[in-house]
Amino acid sequence: MSLFWRIFSLNSVGLVAAAALLLGPVTVSTPVLPDEALVVLAGLAALLAGNAAVLRIGLTPLQRLGRAMAAVDLLRPGTRAVVAGPAETAELITTYNAMLDRLETERAASAGRALLAQERERHRVARELHDEVGQTLTAVLLQLKRVADRAPEGLRDELGQAQEATRAGLDEIRRIARRLRPGVLEELGLASALRSLAGEFTAHGLTVRHEVRGELPPLTGETELVVYRVAQEGLTNTARHSGADRAELRLGPVPGGVELLVRDNGTGLGAGPPEGAGISGMRERALLIGAELSLGPGPDGGTDVRMRIPCGRREAR
């Protein structure tokens, strides 16, 4: 029964009963006698209690819907409000759930387009760094060497320092270009790319243990890129924010799919600020391939970043 008919029926019963009493043998004296006042007050209380009960039953699903709307997070899809209550309320909740379905689909599509554009821009910047800036610095380095060979003895030390600074800048540009465009992923595959990533972070003061366990099921190029980027962002957060000196990077098959684990021995998540752009970016990428991303404390402190990729289904676009 709809909420309208529940309230209307209850009010109708109360009004009909009151009219029947007034037209029947029951009378109210003037002034009102105590017994008559008790009867009137009891009838009024019963009517108010009935109205309160009907409204409570009818509005409870709306209160649950309000809490669900306040807690919804499109980066954690799948949560829906329970369809219950009178017909109008159930229809409202069903419409809200359908709206969430559309929003999640549209968000996944727009995020996919945005991340695809981001990857293309990364490739463009990496190519320009490598082809333009890298070649220019290489030419400068060669010119400095020729000048140093012909320079007086007193200037050779300064020219040597300029050569070293140029060489360091060239190495840094190459490193940035590799991070922007993981060529090793395209050329040697995911396992080699993760090994190279672990070695890169190990060279910068963080000991990263790398492990690819078992035989991985076939993964699409999009899935491999998402796994690489999530591992890269997880290790970047570890190096910048966790204060850890050891980390683990694991990839292996699990029942129904593949799991990526980035673990460190740092300070952990704690009661810090809300998730930043890095973690939100990881969640966006995970949604593109239908993966589940979770962050939590490690077994011995620190932080665990897990991403479970289901296999045997088509990745989201």
NORLIN-V624132 format. One record per backbone hydrogen bond with DSSP energy under -1.0 kcal/mol. NH is the residue of the N-H (numbers start at 1). CO is the residue of the C=O. Records with the same first field share a line. If there is no record, write none. Layout:
BEGIN
NH=CO ; CO
END
This chain:
BEGIN
6=2
7=3
8=4
9=5
10=6
11=7
12=8
13=9
14=10
15=11
16=12
17=13
18=14
19=15
20=16
21=17
22=18
23=19
37=33
38=34
39=35
40=36
41=37
42=38
43=39
44=40
45=41
46=42
47=43
48=44
49=45
50=46
51=47
52=48
53=49
54=50
55=51
56=52
57=53
58=54
59=55
60=56
63=59
64=60
65=61
66=62
67=63
68=64
69=65
70=66
71=67
76=73
90=86
91=87
92=88
93=89
94=90
95=91
96=92
97=93
98=94
99=95
100=96
101=97
102=98
103=99
104=100
105=101
106=102
107=103
108=104
109=105
110=106
111=107
112=108
113=109
114=110
115=111
116=112
117=113
118=114
119=115
120=116
121=117
122=118
123=119
124=120
125=121
126=122
127=123
128=124
129=125
130=126
131=127
132=128
133=128
134=129
136=132
137=133
138=134
139=135
140=136
141=137
142=138
143=139
144=140
145=141
146=142
147=143
148=144
149=145
150=146
151=147
155=152
159=155
160=156
161=157
162=158
163=159
164=160
165=161
166=162
167=163
168=164
169=165
170=166
171=167
172=168
173=169
174=170
175=171
176=172
177=173
178=174
179=175
180=176
181=177
183=181
185=182
186=182
187=183
188=184
193=189
194=190
195=191
196=192
197=193
198=194
199=195
200=196
201=197
202=198
203=199
204=201
205=202
206=201
207=245
209=247
211=249
213=251
224=220
225=221
226=222
227=223
228=224
229=225
230=226
231=227
232=228
233=229
234=230
235=231
236=232
237=233
238=234
239=235
240=236
241=237
247=207
248=263
249=209
250=261
251=211
252=259
254=257
257=254
258=309
259=252
260=307
261=250
262=305
263=248
264=303
265=246
267=242
280=276
281=277
282=278
283=279
284=280
285=281
286=282
287=283
288=284
290=287
291=286
292=308
294=306
296=304
301=298
304=296
305=262
306=294
307=260
308=292
309=258
311=256
END
